[in-house]
Amino acid sequence: MSERWTPHATVATVVEHNGRFLMVEELAHGSTPVLNQPAGHIEANESIVDAARRETLEETGWEVEPVALVGLYTYTAPANGVTYHRYCLQARAIRQIANATLDDGIIGPRWMTLAELEQSTQLRSPMVLTCVKDYMAGKRFPLDIIVEHP
């Protein structure tokens, strides 16, 4: 019997304010600085929307409110062979928590323009820029397109 393929279910948020996007500078594989949207794995018994709120807060110190689904993305990372299924949600920034404790490996939040992202050589994966470009192209789906049975 062959090993079962198990993709990783993740969320990411696109948070835009005054032409800048909320990004996370973090250490990949413990040492290489990379840029990503606030993103991470969906936990057991957690809704996709709740995971997006939690990951954004844990990685940036920002409370956000998801308002739409930008898209669904699949990427197999060459570094580890893991396939990631990403739910990318548009979220509205509510407030930054002063002195928030961020996850291990997080350098901190950064607000960046599309041009800065396009010029960066530090994007964690191609999904980072694709999500922002899809957002800029107006791709939005209502959150109720995501059906989660209890």
LINMOTA-V123681 format. One record per backbone hydrogen bond with DSSP energy under -0.5 kcal/mol. NH is the residue of the N-H (numbers start at 1). CO is the residue of the C=O. E is the energy in kcal/mol with one decimal. If there is no record, write none. Layout:
# LINMOTA-V123681
nh-><NH,NH>
co-><CO,CO>
e-><E,E>
This chain:
# LINMOTA-V123681
nh-><8,10,10,11,12,13,14,15,16,16,17,20,21,22,23,23,24,25,26,26,27,28,28,30,31,32,33,34,35,36,38,38,40,42,46,51,52,53,54,55,56,57,58,59,60,61,61,62,63,65,67,68,69,70,70,71,73,75,77,77,80,81,84,85,86,86,87,88,88,89,89,90,91,92,94,95,97,98,100,102,103,106,107,107,108,110,112,112,117,118,119,120,120,124,128,129,130,131,132,133,134,135,136,137,138,139,140,141,145,146,147,148,149>
co-><83,8,85,40,87,38,89,13,14,91,20,17,112,15,21,110,36,108,24,34,105,26,32,27,28,28,31,26,122,24,13,22,11,9,43,47,48,49,50,51,52,53,54,55,56,56,57,56,95,92,90,90,141,68,88,88,86,84,75,82,77,77,75,8,73,84,10,71,86,12,87,68,14,65,63,63,61,96,97,100,58,103,25,105,25,23,21,110,113,114,115,116,117,35,125,125,126,127,128,129,130,131,132,133,135,134,138,69,142,143,145,146,147>
e-><-2.9,-0.6,-3.1,-2.6,-2.0,-2.0,-2.7,-0.7,-0.5,-0.5,-2.8,-1.5,-3.6,-2.6,-0.6,-3.4,-3.2,-2.8,-0.6,-2.5,-2.8,-0.6,-3.6,-0.6,-1.8,-2.1,-0.6,-3.0,-2.8,-1.8,-0.6,-0.5,-2.0,-2.2,-1.7,-2.5,-2.0,-2.1,-2.7,-2.9,-1.9,-2.2,-3.0,-1.9,-2.0,-0.6,-1.8,-0.8,-3.2,-2.2,-2.9,-1.4,-3.3,-0.6,-2.9,-1.4,-2.5,-2.0,-0.6,-2.6,-0.6,-2.7,-3.5,-3.1,-3.3,-0.6,-2.5,-2.7,-0.7,-3.1,-0.6,-2.5,-2.4,-2.4,-3.0,-1.2,-3.6,-0.6,-1.3,-0.6,-2.2,-1.6,-2.7,-0.5,-1.8,-2.3,-2.4,-0.6,-2.0,-2.8,-1.6,-0.8,-0.6,-3.0,-1.2,-0.5,-2.0,-2.7,-1.5,-2.8,-2.6,-2.2,-2.8,-1.8,-1.7,-2.4,-0.5,-2.1,-2.1,-2.0,-0.7,-0.6,-0.5>
